[in-house]
Amino acid sequence: MSAHSSSSPSAVRDLARKQRVWLCLSALLAAVSVVLLRAQTYDVVILNGRVLDPESNLDAVRSVGITGRTIAAVSTERLTGRTTLDASGAIVVPGFIDLHAHGQAAEVYKLRASDGVTTALELEVGTADIDAWYRQRESRQVINFGVSVGHIPVRMAVLRDSGAFLPTGAGAHQAASTGEIAEIVRRIEQGLDRGAVSIGAGFVYTPAASRDELLAVFGVAGRRRAPVHVHTRRGLPGVEEAIGLASETKAPLHIVHVNSTSVGATREVLAAIDRAREQGMDVTTEAYPYTAGMTEIQSANLDEYVGAPAERLARLEWPSTGERLTRESFEKYRKIGGPVVLHTNTEEMVKAAVTSPLTMIASDAYWENGIGHPRTTGTYSKVLGRYVRGQQALTLMDAIRKMTLMPARRLEARVPAMKTKGRLRTGADADIAVIDPATVIDRSTYREPALAPIGIRHVLVNGVAVVANGRAVDGVTPGQPVRASAFRP
């Protein structure tokens, strides 16, 4: 047996030779890649921008090349495009994904794009008829769109409530029979089969729904692994109710606008959500950066204001006139119907919600017959302008993550197409916003809710510019439906 174990001189020379060959090949491949990048002509190239990708934490000046609907290159090299956008001084980020957007109509999609939104999803109220909802929008839209199958509209259909958007009669105030609960469950399952993004629910809008009914709805979510997006009852007890239902049924749970329903108990509610997550539950939440909400004055959510003292009624504002309500005006407008503003929160609680690492940003955009909430056009620019730049309460990357990657990840288990949204990398969808971080700010108000923000330079949806140089581009409709993989046409 030989004791010699060291490599022979010839073996060392061979190894060194192989290493040199591999180094040469690697250098050659890198050089070829650069040449190919430089030689290729992309449909659109974004140059000189500070690219932020929340998935990889990339934060650097890069060129972005787009071919068709897809990001084809993110490079340190200067790329060539048929169309070139100069993003000097701007950030280049994934387009914003809004999980909570009412007013799903063409004119509202255009407003949403002005705030950097490239995908708007109606996941709280939802719809009772998935096929009809998508069919109404199949002529193409400015931004991407999608919907949940909603317990609220399904209950309205089963109990024959005549409300247009939210229940005002039996859908709100009548208990469902065993047979009616079974029919509600059947329709929700059918909606999931037809590609609903998730299940929507709003306990405050259906107060007559029994625990057995809510448990049956959550049971569908648990069996199908479909997230249920819930407007809970107020405060900590309301969130604990939803968490309890989700725990019992193993349903994925998303609590909508945590600041709006929790108000002064926001920190306690966030702590309860954190505890549920630590126990292994699939629970997420969202917030919007406004102290006032908006809803239908005829909805059951406003029943508590019937006979309320003057001081409490004065928190309600009729948006078309700006007047604060009295008992007389509340009763008058409740007979007429329409949206009402609720001034019920504080800046302190809103900031606690918006800056929490648990929350995504979602607008709860609201628009009805030209009347809407300023969050419809101002949510994302307000977070960037006031909480990131102004107060430095959020880092830029954390804010972008809350607006893009976190909502995409909430949905991607059921909607695999979301795996290519909310990122800015090769292979991702070319849903992109180019924003001036030094000037971006919201301008919309309760009197003028349609005012576009400042600082949103360009917005691309599936590689097509829908906002250019801060102005809406007319005649383009690149938006695509967002639908769950369970759907089979």
C-alpha positions as CSV (number, residue, x, y, z in Angstrom):
1,M,0.0,0.0,0.0
2,S,1.5,3.3,-1.0
3,A,1.5,6.2,1.5
4,H,1.7,8.8,-1.3
5,S,-1.5,10.8,-1.4
6,S,-0.6,14.2,-2.9
7,S,-1.5,15.0,-6.5
8,S,1.0,14.5,-9.2
9,P,2.5,17.5,-11.0
10,S,0.7,16.4,-14.2
11,A,-2.6,16.3,-12.5
12,V,-2.1,19.8,-11.1
13,R,-1.2,21.1,-14.5
14,D,-4.4,19.4,-16.0
15,L,-6.5,21.0,-13.3
16,A,-5.0,24.4,-13.9
17,R,-5.5,24.0,-17.6
18,K,-9.2,23.1,-17.2
19,Q,-9.8,26.1,-14.9
20,R,-8.3,28.4,-17.4
21,V,-10.5,26.9,-20.1
22,W,-13.6,27.3,-18.0
23,L,-12.7,30.9,-17.1
24,C,-12.2,31.7,-20.8
25,L,-15.5,30.1,-21.7
26,S,-17.3,32.0,-19.0
27,A,-15.8,35.3,-20.2
28,L,-16.7,34.4,-23.7
29,L,-20.3,33.6,-22.8
30,A,-20.6,36.8,-20.8
31,A,-19.3,38.8,-23.8
32,V,-21.7,37.0,-26.1
33,S,-24.6,37.8,-23.8
34,V,-23.7,41.5,-23.8
35,V,-23.4,41.5,-27.6
36,L,-26.8,39.8,-27.9
37,L,-28.4,42.2,-25.4
38,R,-27.0,45.2,-27.3
39,A,-27.9,43.8,-30.7
40,Q,-31.5,42.9,-29.8
41,T,-34.2,45.4,-30.4
42,Y,-37.0,45.3,-27.8
43,D,-40.5,46.6,-28.3
44,V,-40.1,49.0,-25.4
45,V,-37.0,50.0,-23.4
46,I,-36.9,51.9,-20.1
47,L,-33.5,53.6,-19.6
48,N,-31.7,55.2,-16.7
49,G,-34.3,54.4,-14.1
50,R,-33.7,53.1,-10.5
51,V,-35.2,49.7,-10.7
52,L,-36.8,48.3,-7.5
53,D,-37.8,44.6,-7.5
54,P,-39.3,43.6,-4.1
55,E,-38.7,39.9,-4.8
56,S,-34.9,40.0,-5.2
57,N,-34.4,43.3,-3.4
58,L,-32.7,44.8,-6.4
59,D,-32.4,48.5,-6.1
60,A,-30.1,49.9,-8.8
61,V,-30.0,51.7,-12.1
62,R,-30.9,49.3,-14.8
63,S,-32.3,49.1,-18.4
64,V,-35.5,47.3,-18.8
65,G,-36.4,45.6,-22.1
66,I,-39.9,44.6,-22.9
67,T,-41.0,42.2,-25.7
68,G,-44.7,41.9,-26.2
69,R,-46.4,41.5,-22.7
70,T,-43.3,40.4,-20.9
71,I,-40.2,41.8,-19.3
72,A,-37.4,40.3,-21.5
73,A,-34.3,41.9,-19.9
74,V,-33.2,43.8,-16.8
75,S,-29.6,44.8,-17.6
76,T,-26.7,47.0,-16.6
77,E,-26.2,47.5,-20.4
78,R,-27.9,50.1,-22.4
79,L,-30.6,48.4,-24.5
80,T,-32.2,49.3,-27.8
81,G,-36.0,49.6,-28.2
82,R,-38.5,50.6,-30.9
83,T,-39.9,52.8,-28.2
84,T,-37.6,54.3,-25.5
85,L,-38.7,55.8,-22.2
86,D,-36.2,57.9,-20.3
87,A,-36.6,57.2,-16.5
88,S,-33.8,59.5,-15.3
89,G,-34.5,60.5,-11.7
90,A,-37.4,58.1,-11.5
91,I,-38.0,54.7,-9.9
92,V,-39.2,51.8,-12.1
93,V,-41.4,49.4,-10.1
94,P,-44.0,46.7,-10.7
95,G,-47.4,48.1,-11.3
96,F,-49.6,48.2,-8.2
97,I,-52.0,45.3,-7.5
98,D,-55.1,46.5,-5.7
99,L,-57.0,43.7,-3.9
100,H,-59.9,45.8,-2.9
101,A,-61.4,48.0,-5.7
102,H,-65.0,48.8,-6.2
103,G,-66.3,50.6,-9.2
104,Q,-65.1,48.1,-11.7
105,A,-66.0,50.0,-14.9
106,A,-64.0,51.4,-17.8
107,E,-64.0,55.0,-16.7
108,V,-62.8,54.0,-13.2
109,Y,-60.1,51.7,-14.5
110,K,-58.7,54.8,-16.3
111,L,-58.7,56.7,-13.0
112,R,-57.0,53.8,-11.2
113,A,-54.2,53.8,-13.8
114,S,-53.3,57.4,-13.0
115,D,-52.3,56.2,-9.5
116,G,-50.0,53.5,-10.9
117,V,-52.5,50.6,-10.5
118,T,-52.2,48.0,-13.2
119,T,-54.4,45.3,-11.7
120,A,-57.7,46.1,-9.8
121,L,-59.6,43.3,-8.1
122,E,-63.1,43.4,-6.5
123,L,-62.5,40.8,-3.8
124,E,-64.6,42.1,-0.8
125,V,-68.2,42.4,-2.2
126,G,-67.5,40.4,-5.4
127,T,-70.3,39.1,-7.7
128,A,-72.9,36.3,-7.7
129,D,-72.4,35.5,-11.4
130,I,-68.7,35.1,-12.3
131,D,-69.3,34.4,-16.0
132,A,-71.5,37.4,-16.5
133,W,-69.1,39.7,-14.6
134,Y,-66.2,38.8,-16.9
135,R,-68.4,38.8,-20.0
136,Q,-69.3,42.5,-19.3
137,R,-65.7,43.4,-19.5
138,E,-64.5,41.1,-22.2
139,S,-64.2,44.0,-24.7
140,R,-60.8,44.7,-23.0
141,Q,-60.1,47.3,-20.4
142,V,-57.3,49.7,-19.6
143,I,-55.9,47.6,-16.7
144,N,-56.1,44.0,-15.5
145,F,-59.3,43.1,-13.6
146,G,-60.8,40.2,-11.6
147,V,-63.4,39.4,-9.0
148,S,-64.4,37.1,-6.2
149,V,-67.6,35.2,-5.8
150,G,-69.2,37.2,-3.0
151,H,-71.3,35.9,-0.1
152,I,-73.1,39.3,-0.1
153,P,-74.4,39.2,-3.7
154,V,-75.0,35.5,-3.6
155,R,-77.1,35.9,-0.4
156,M,-79.0,38.8,-2.1
157,A,-79.8,36.6,-5.0
158,V,-80.9,33.6,-2.9
159,L,-83.0,35.8,-0.6
160,R,-84.3,38.0,-3.4
161,D,-82.9,41.3,-2.0
162,S,-83.6,44.2,-4.4
163,G,-80.5,46.2,-3.5
164,A,-78.3,47.3,-6.4
165,F,-74.8,46.9,-4.8
166,L,-75.3,46.1,-1.1
167,P,-78.4,44.5,0.5
168,T,-81.1,46.7,1.9
169,G,-83.8,44.1,2.6
170,A,-83.9,40.4,3.2
171,G,-80.3,40.0,2.1
172,A,-79.3,42.0,5.2
173,H,-82.0,41.4,7.7
174,Q,-83.5,38.0,7.1
175,A,-82.1,34.7,8.5
176,A,-81.5,32.0,5.8
177,S,-83.2,28.7,6.1
178,T,-81.2,25.4,6.0
179,G,-82.2,25.0,2.4
180,E,-81.2,28.6,1.6
181,I,-77.8,28.1,3.2
182,A,-77.2,25.0,1.1
183,E,-78.1,27.1,-2.0
184,I,-75.7,29.8,-1.0
185,V,-72.9,27.3,-0.6
186,R,-73.8,25.7,-4.0
187,R,-73.6,29.0,-5.7
188,I,-70.3,30.0,-4.1
189,E,-68.8,26.6,-5.1
190,Q,-70.1,27.2,-8.6
191,G,-68.4,30.6,-8.7
192,L,-65.1,29.1,-7.7
193,D,-65.5,26.5,-10.4
194,R,-66.0,29.3,-12.9
195,G,-62.7,30.9,-11.9
196,A,-63.5,33.4,-9.1
197,V,-60.2,34.8,-7.7
198,S,-61.4,34.2,-4.1
199,I,-64.5,34.4,-1.8
200,G,-65.8,37.8,-0.6
201,A,-67.7,38.4,2.6
202,G,-68.9,41.4,4.7
203,F,-70.4,40.5,8.0
204,V,-71.6,44.1,8.7
205,Y,-73.7,44.1,5.5
206,T,-75.4,40.7,6.3
207,P,-76.0,40.9,10.0
208,A,-78.8,38.4,9.9
209,A,-76.5,35.7,8.6
210,S,-76.2,33.1,11.4
211,R,-72.9,31.6,12.6
212,D,-73.9,28.3,10.9
213,E,-74.2,30.2,7.6
214,L,-70.9,31.9,8.0
215,L,-69.3,28.6,9.0
216,A,-70.7,27.0,5.8
217,V,-69.2,29.8,3.7
218,F,-65.8,29.4,5.4
219,G,-66.1,25.7,5.0
220,V,-66.1,26.1,1.3
221,A,-63.0,28.3,1.5
222,G,-61.2,25.7,3.7
223,R,-62.0,22.8,1.4
224,R,-61.1,24.7,-1.8
225,R,-58.1,26.6,-0.3
226,A,-59.7,29.8,-1.6
227,P,-58.9,32.9,0.4
228,V,-62.0,34.6,1.9
229,H,-61.7,38.4,2.0
230,V,-63.8,39.6,4.9
231,H,-65.1,42.9,6.0
232,T,-65.3,42.0,9.7
233,R,-67.5,43.4,12.4
234,R,-65.9,46.3,14.3
235,G,-62.9,46.1,16.5
236,L,-61.1,43.2,18.1
237,P,-64.2,41.1,18.7
238,G,-65.0,41.2,15.0
239,V,-61.5,40.1,13.9
240,E,-61.5,37.4,16.5
241,E,-64.8,36.1,15.1
242,A,-63.3,35.9,11.6
243,I,-60.1,34.3,12.9
244,G,-62.2,31.7,14.9
245,L,-64.2,30.8,11.8
246,A,-61.0,30.4,9.7
247,S,-59.3,28.3,12.5
248,E,-62.3,26.0,12.6
249,T,-62.5,25.5,8.9
250,K,-58.8,25.9,7.9
251,A,-59.8,28.6,5.5
252,P,-57.2,31.1,4.2
253,L,-58.3,34.5,5.6
254,H,-57.7,38.0,4.4
255,I,-59.1,40.9,6.6
256,V,-59.9,43.9,4.5
257,H,-59.2,47.6,5.4
258,V,-58.0,46.8,9.0
259,N,-57.7,50.5,9.8
260,S,-61.3,51.2,8.8
261,T,-63.0,48.4,10.8
262,S,-60.6,48.6,13.8
263,V,-60.2,52.4,14.2
264,G,-59.0,52.9,17.8
265,A,-58.3,49.2,18.3
266,T,-56.0,48.9,15.2
267,R,-52.9,48.0,17.2
268,E,-54.7,45.4,19.2
269,V,-56.2,43.9,16.0
270,L,-52.8,43.8,14.3
271,A,-51.4,42.0,17.3
272,A,-54.2,39.4,17.1
273,I,-53.5,38.8,13.4
274,D,-49.8,38.4,14.3
275,R,-50.6,35.9,17.0
276,A,-52.8,33.9,14.5
277,R,-49.9,33.8,12.0
278,E,-47.5,32.7,14.6
279,Q,-49.8,29.8,15.3
280,G,-49.5,28.8,11.7
281,M,-52.8,30.3,10.3
282,D,-52.9,31.7,6.8
283,V,-54.1,35.2,7.7
284,T,-53.3,38.5,5.9
285,T,-54.6,42.0,6.0
286,E,-54.6,45.4,4.2
287,A,-54.9,49.1,4.9
288,Y,-55.6,52.4,3.0
289,P,-54.1,55.8,4.0
290,Y,-57.3,57.7,4.8
291,T,-59.0,58.6,8.0
292,A,-62.5,58.5,6.4
293,G,-64.3,55.6,4.7
294,M,-67.3,55.5,2.3
295,T,-70.2,53.2,2.0
296,E,-73.9,53.1,0.9
297,I,-76.1,55.1,3.3
298,Q,-78.9,52.5,3.0
299,S,-76.7,49.5,3.9
300,A,-77.0,47.6,7.2
301,N,-73.6,48.9,8.1
302,L,-75.3,52.3,8.8
303,D,-78.2,50.9,10.9
304,E,-76.3,51.9,14.0
305,Y,-76.7,55.6,13.1
306,V,-80.5,55.4,13.2
307,G,-81.5,57.6,16.2
308,A,-77.8,58.3,17.0
309,P,-76.9,61.6,18.8
310,A,-76.1,64.7,16.8
311,E,-72.4,64.5,17.6
312,R,-72.1,61.0,16.1
313,L,-74.2,61.8,13.0
314,A,-71.9,64.8,12.3
315,R,-69.2,62.3,11.5
316,L,-71.1,61.5,8.3
317,E,-70.6,63.6,5.2
318,W,-72.8,63.8,2.1
319,P,-70.1,63.9,-0.6
320,S,-72.1,65.8,-3.3
321,T,-72.7,68.8,-1.0
322,G,-70.0,68.5,1.7
323,E,-72.6,68.8,4.5
324,R,-72.2,67.0,7.8
325,L,-75.4,65.1,8.5
326,T,-78.1,65.7,11.2
327,R,-80.9,63.4,12.2
328,E,-83.1,65.0,9.6
329,S,-80.7,64.9,6.7
330,F,-79.6,61.4,7.6
331,E,-83.2,60.2,7.4
332,K,-83.7,62.1,4.1
333,Y,-80.7,60.8,2.4
334,R,-81.3,57.3,3.6
335,K,-84.5,57.3,1.7
336,I,-82.8,58.5,-1.4
337,G,-79.7,56.3,-1.2
338,G,-76.2,56.9,-2.3
339,P,-72.6,56.9,-1.0
340,V,-71.7,58.6,2.3
341,V,-68.4,59.5,3.8
342,L,-67.6,58.3,7.4
343,H,-65.1,60.4,9.3
344,T,-64.4,57.8,12.1
345,N,-60.7,57.3,12.3
346,T,-57.5,59.2,13.3
347,E,-54.2,59.8,11.6
348,E,-52.4,57.9,14.4
349,M,-54.4,54.7,13.8
350,V,-54.1,55.0,10.0
351,K,-50.3,55.4,10.3
352,A,-50.1,52.3,12.6
353,A,-52.0,50.3,10.0
354,V,-50.2,51.5,6.9
355,T,-46.7,51.1,8.3
356,S,-47.3,47.7,9.9
357,P,-45.2,44.9,8.3
358,L,-48.4,42.8,8.3
359,T,-50.4,45.0,5.9
360,M,-50.6,45.3,2.2
361,I,-51.9,48.5,0.6
362,A,-55.3,48.3,-0.9
363,S,-57.5,51.3,-1.8
364,D,-61.1,50.2,-1.2
365,A,-61.7,52.4,-4.2
366,Y,-65.3,53.6,-4.5
367,W,-67.0,55.2,-7.4
368,E,-70.7,55.6,-8.2
369,N,-72.2,57.9,-10.8
370,G,-69.4,60.4,-10.7
371,I,-69.2,60.4,-6.9
372,G,-66.3,58.7,-5.2
373,H,-63.7,58.6,-2.5
374,P,-60.3,60.3,-3.1
375,R,-58.6,56.9,-2.5
376,T,-59.8,55.9,-6.0
377,T,-57.0,58.1,-7.5
378,G,-54.8,58.8,-4.5
379,T,-54.0,55.8,-2.4
380,Y,-50.7,54.7,-3.8
381,S,-49.3,58.2,-4.5
382,K,-50.3,59.2,-1.0
383,V,-48.4,56.4,0.6
384,L,-45.3,57.2,-1.5
385,G,-45.5,60.9,-1.0
386,R,-46.6,61.2,2.6
387,Y,-45.5,58.1,4.4
388,V,-42.3,57.3,2.5
389,R,-40.9,60.8,1.5
390,G,-42.7,63.1,3.9
391,Q,-42.7,61.2,7.2
392,Q,-40.1,58.6,6.3
393,A,-42.3,56.1,8.2
394,L,-41.7,53.5,5.5
395,T,-38.8,52.7,3.3
396,L,-39.3,52.9,-0.4
397,M,-38.7,49.2,-0.9
398,D,-41.1,48.3,1.9
399,A,-43.8,50.5,0.4
400,I,-43.4,49.0,-3.0
401,R,-43.5,45.5,-1.6
402,K,-46.8,46.2,0.2
403,M,-48.3,47.4,-3.1
404,T,-47.0,44.7,-5.4
405,L,-45.3,41.5,-4.2
406,M,-47.4,41.0,-1.0
407,P,-50.8,41.1,-2.8
408,A,-49.5,38.9,-5.6
409,R,-48.3,36.3,-3.1
410,R,-51.7,36.4,-1.3
411,L,-53.4,35.1,-4.5
412,E,-50.8,33.0,-6.4
413,A,-51.7,29.7,-4.8
414,R,-55.1,29.9,-6.4
415,V,-54.2,32.2,-9.3
416,P,-50.9,31.0,-10.7
417,A,-50.8,33.9,-13.1
418,M,-50.1,36.1,-10.1
419,K,-46.6,34.6,-9.9
420,T,-45.6,36.8,-12.8
421,K,-47.1,40.0,-11.3
422,G,-45.7,42.1,-8.5
423,R,-42.1,41.5,-9.7
424,L,-39.7,43.4,-11.9
425,R,-37.6,40.7,-13.4
426,T,-37.0,38.8,-16.6
427,G,-40.1,36.7,-17.4
428,A,-42.5,38.8,-15.3
429,D,-45.5,40.6,-16.9
430,A,-44.7,44.0,-18.2
431,D,-47.0,45.8,-15.7
432,I,-44.7,48.7,-14.7
433,A,-45.0,52.1,-13.2
434,V,-42.3,54.8,-13.6
435,I,-42.6,57.3,-10.7
436,D,-40.8,60.4,-9.6
437,P,-40.1,59.8,-5.9
438,A,-39.2,63.4,-5.3
439,T,-42.6,64.8,-6.4
440,V,-45.2,62.0,-6.2
441,I,-48.2,63.0,-4.2
442,D,-52.0,62.6,-4.2
443,R,-54.2,65.5,-5.1
444,S,-57.7,64.0,-4.9
445,T,-60.2,65.4,-2.3
446,Y,-63.7,64.6,-1.2
447,R,-64.9,67.4,-3.4
448,E,-62.7,66.5,-6.4
449,P,-62.1,62.7,-6.1
450,A,-61.0,62.3,-9.7
451,L,-58.0,64.5,-9.6
452,A,-54.9,62.5,-10.8
453,P,-51.8,62.5,-8.6
454,I,-48.5,64.2,-9.4
455,G,-45.4,62.2,-10.2
456,I,-46.7,59.1,-11.9
457,R,-44.8,59.5,-15.2
458,H,-45.6,56.3,-17.1
459,V,-47.7,53.3,-16.5
460,L,-47.5,50.2,-18.7
461,V,-50.0,47.3,-18.7
462,N,-48.9,44.2,-20.4
463,G,-46.2,46.2,-22.2
464,V,-48.5,49.0,-23.4
465,A,-48.4,52.5,-22.1
466,V,-51.7,53.6,-20.6
467,V,-50.2,56.6,-18.9
468,A,-47.5,58.6,-20.7
469,N,-45.8,61.7,-19.3
470,G,-48.4,61.9,-16.6
471,R,-51.4,61.8,-18.9
472,A,-53.8,59.0,-19.8
473,V,-53.3,57.5,-23.2
474,D,-56.5,57.3,-25.2
475,G,-57.6,54.3,-27.3
476,V,-55.5,51.6,-25.6
477,T,-57.1,48.6,-23.8
478,P,-54.3,46.2,-22.9
479,G,-55.9,44.9,-19.6
480,Q,-56.5,41.2,-19.2
481,P,-58.8,39.2,-17.0
482,V,-57.4,37.7,-13.8
483,R,-59.1,34.4,-13.2
484,A,-58.3,31.4,-11.1
485,S,-56.7,28.3,-12.6
486,A,-59.7,26.2,-11.6
487,F,-61.6,27.9,-14.5
488,R,-62.1,25.8,-17.6
489,P,-63.9,27.6,-20.5
